[in-house]
Amino acid sequence: MTDIETRDNAEEHRYEARIDGELAGFAAYDLKGDNVIIFTHTEVDDAFEGKGVGGALARFALDDVRAGGTRRVVARCPFIKAWIEKHPNYQDLVAGNVH
C-alpha cells in the first residue's frame, strides 16, 4: 500500500497529498468568514491516479474541518461533492446554500 502524506497548506489554500515527498494531488479551497470552507477543485497528478490519493485528500480535509468544530463545507468541487455523497457520515458537515 502506498503511504500518502496529507496536510493543510493554509498559505496556498489547499489540502495536499504527497507520496515519497512528491506532490500527488490537492484539494483547493476558499474560506468564507470563520465558518465556511468552500472546496473549489481537486486534482490528482496522472502519475498517481488509482492510488487512493483523491479519497485520502477528501477524508483528511473533511476530518480536519470536523476537528476544527466551527466550519461547514460547501462542495463546489464535483469530486468532493460525490465523495461526501458516498460517505454519509460526512454529510453533517455540509452547509446550506451559501452565496
C-alpha positions, -999 to +999 in steps of 0.1 A: +000+000+000+012+035-009+020+058+020+001+091+014+011+121+035-016+147+038-016+182+052-033+216+051-012+241+032-031+271+045-008+296+026-019+281-007-055+274+004-053+238-004-050+204+012-021+185-003-012+148-007+023+137-011+038+104-020+076+100-013+077+138-009+063+145-043+030+164-047+005+138-058-027+159-056-045+187-039-080+199-029-082+237-033-105+257-010-116+293-002-127+304+032-158+325+037-156+341+071-148+320+100-174+293+095-175+282+058-149+263+037-157+261+000-139+233-018-134+245-054-112+220-071-095+186-065-067+174-088-046+143-087-015+140-109-018+114-136+012+095-123-007+089-090-042+080-104-057+049-089-035+050-057-062+064-034-049+100-034-083+116-040-100+097-013-072+103+012-074+140+004-112+142+009-111+122+041-082+142+056-097+176+046-132+167+059-117+152+091-097+184+096-129+205+091-147+184+117-118+186+142-119+224+140-155+223+151-166+256+136-167+253+098-193+239+075-185+227+040-197+239+006-186+214-021-184+232-054-158+206-065-176+177-081-151+152-066-156+164-030-193+166-035-195+130-048-172+117-021-194+132+006-225+117-010-208+082-009-198+087+028-230+098+046-211+102+079-197+134+065-230+149+053-234+167+087-206+190+076-224+203+046-237+239+049-269+251+035-268+274+004-241+300+009-238+328-016 
